[in-house]
Amino acid sequence: MCPDRGLPNLPPADLAAALAAWLAGPRSRALRRARIGLRRRVLEVGCGHGAVTAELRRRAAGEAVALDLSARPGVAQLAARAEALPFRNGCFDLVFFQNLLLWVPQLEAAIREAVRVLQPGGDLVAVEPDYGGMMEQPDLGLQALWCRGLHRAGANPKVGRRLPAACEAAGLRVWVELAHLPRPASAEVVSLLEGLPLTESERRQAAGARQIVENKAGDWGVFVHVPYFLVVAGKA
């Protein structure tokens, strides 16, 4: 997830798959609320390695189009930025974001574009983190590392709390919920962090935290929780 020419690289495919699996329950709840089983034209913005793409195609009643910064055979069908979607007005009935809007410099522009391509009665669904509310026990310093690393990479670590107001300002009816994901810490939390631009001292700190987490794998003695905002916002 380090930036390349101002754009975030993808995490390794295995970590992306692990993160998608970790979010499966909350994502499913948001998609059910958006009635994905009745949706005939779904757009996934920022599909990455395609960790969620197959799920959207399986659950939708019709077509699911996958888009990313670069097209890749078998995954992203089209290349475009979230702030400039290459589609006509009102051609989708569901637009889906997961771990993408934190990387978008112009959040409000991306939301407006999603609204533009949504037909009346369509829903925007977003599953996005808020590292500003990250909880740790014991305090390993990971919250500060994540926020600093994401800022350096050009991301907004507190994007979650901005989403409801941004959707409301774009004229959408907003439902919001914080995902219920508490569980013992796992090494994936640190692995994703290590893909960000950190200083040498921060990397040593992250390595120390990784050792503590690995030694307590599956043990509630180490707890790390990143709040995720689930937003389902409907277009009248």
N, C-alpha and C positions, 0 to 999 in steps of 0.2 A: 504493500500500500504506500510505498514511497513515491513521491512525485517524479514524473519524467517529463521535462519540458512543461512544467506547470500542471500536468495531469497525473492523477493517481494511478500507479500500477496496480494490477490485481494481486491479491494474496495468492499463495500457492493453491492449486486446485483442491488439495486435500483439506487445507484449513478452511477454504471457502465452503466446502461441503460440510465440514464439521459445524461451522457457524450456521449454515442453513438448517441443519438438523436440529441444532440447539433452539432455533427459533420456530420450529415446525408447529408447535402447539399454538403459540400466540398468532402466528401468521394464519393458521387455519381458522382461528376464531374470527380474525378480521375479514378474511375472505368469505366466510360464511355470512357474516353480517352484510357484506357487499353483494350477496347472492350470486357468487361466481358460477354456480351451477346453471344459472339462467343467462349468463353473459355470452354473447355471440361474437364480440370483437374486443379482445383484451390486448392491451399494450403493456409490455414490461420494459421499463426504462432503466438501463444499467444492469443488463442481465449477467455481466461478468463471465464466469466459466459455465453458466447455465445451470447452476445448482438448484434453482427454483423453476426454471423454464419448463421442464417436463411436467412438473406438478401443475403449473398453470394450464398447460395444454390438455392434461388429463382431466382437470376439474371443470374447465370451461365448456359451455354448450357449443361453442364454435371455435373460431380461429384465435390463437394467441401469437402476437407478433413480438419478437425479441429484438431489442435495440441496445447498442453500446457505443462507446467512442470509436471502436473499429469493428468492422464486420468480420466474423470468423465462421468458416463453413461448419454447419451442424449446430451452431449456437446462435450468435447474433446475426440476424438476417439483414440488418441495416446499421449504418454508422451515422451517428448524429449526437449533438449535445442536447441535454434536457431543456435548455433555454431556447432551442430552435428546432422543434420537432418537424420532420419533413412530411407532414400529413395535412389534409384539408380539415376544415372545421367540422366537428361533430361526427367523426368517423369511428370512434370507439365508445363502448359502454362501460369499460373499466380500465383505469390506468394504475399500474402497480409500481411502487418504489420499495426497495429494501436495501439499506446500507448504501444508498446512493446520494441522497439529498445532503448529507453532511459534507460531501465533496463538491457541491455545486456553489460557486461563488455568489450567484444571484438567485437565492432561494425563491424570492417572490416571482421572478421572471419564469422560473421553472414551474411553479404552481400555476401561474397564468397560462402557460403553454398547455399544461395538462387540462385545465378547464376549457381551453379553446378546442382541443381535439375531442373532448367528451361530448356526447350527445345529451340532451335533456333526460334526466332520470339516471344518468350514469354516475359512477362513484370513482373517486380517487382513493386509493389505499396506500398508506405509507407505514413502513415498519422501520423506525430510525432510533439510534441510540442517543443518550444524553450522558456523556462521561462526567459532566459537572456534578451529577448526583451519584457517582459511583461510591459504593460502600465496600469497606475492607475490614476484615478481622483476622489476625492483627493488622495494624497499619504497616503495609509493605511499601508505601509510597507510590503505588501503581497509578492511582488516580492522577497525581501530578505529572507523572511520566506520560500517561496517555494524553492529557490535555496539552502538554508542551509539544510532544511529538506530532500530534494532529495539527496543531497550529503551524508548526514548521512545514508540514506537508501541504498546507493550504486548505485544510479542512476546518469545519466548525464543530468542535467536540460537544457543544451544547445545542445542537440543531433541534433535538427533540422538543424542547420547551417552546421553540419558535413556531412549530408546525401548526398548532391549532389556530393561532392568530393569523398566520399567513393564509391559511385556507379560508378562514372567515372573511378576511379582507378581499379575497378573490370571489366572494359571493357564494361560497359553498356552505351547506348545512353540516356542522362538524360533530362527530362522535369521537371521543378520545378515551383511551384506557392505558394504564401502565401495565406492561406485561408482567406476569407472575412467573419469574424464572429463578427463584432462589434455590441454590444447591451448593454442595462443596466446590471449591475452586478446582480448576483443571489447568494443565500446562498450556492448553490452547490460548488461554487469556494472555499469557506472556509471549507465546509464539507470534501472535498477531502484533503485539506491541513491538517486538524486535524487528518487524518489517518497516517501522517508521524511522525517520531521521533523528537519531539520538546522539548525544555527546558520548565520549568514551566513559566518563564517570556514570552517566545514565545507563549505559550498557552494562557496566559492572553491577549497578544497582538492580537492573532487570534480571541479570543472571543470578544474583543472590536471591531475588524473589522467586525465580523459577525453581531454584533448589529447594526452597522452603515448601513451595506448592507441590513439587514432585514427591517430597518426603511425606507429605500429608495427603496424597491422592485419595479421594473418596472419603476423607475424614472431615467432619464439620469443624475441626480445629482451625482450618483456614477457609474463610468465606470471602468471596469476591463477587459482587453483583453490579452489573451495569444496567441501569434502568433503560427500558425500551418503550418508546411511545408507539401505540397502535392508533392510527388515525384513519377513519373512514369518513370521507367528506362527499356529500351528494350534491349534484347539480340539479337545480330546479328545472 
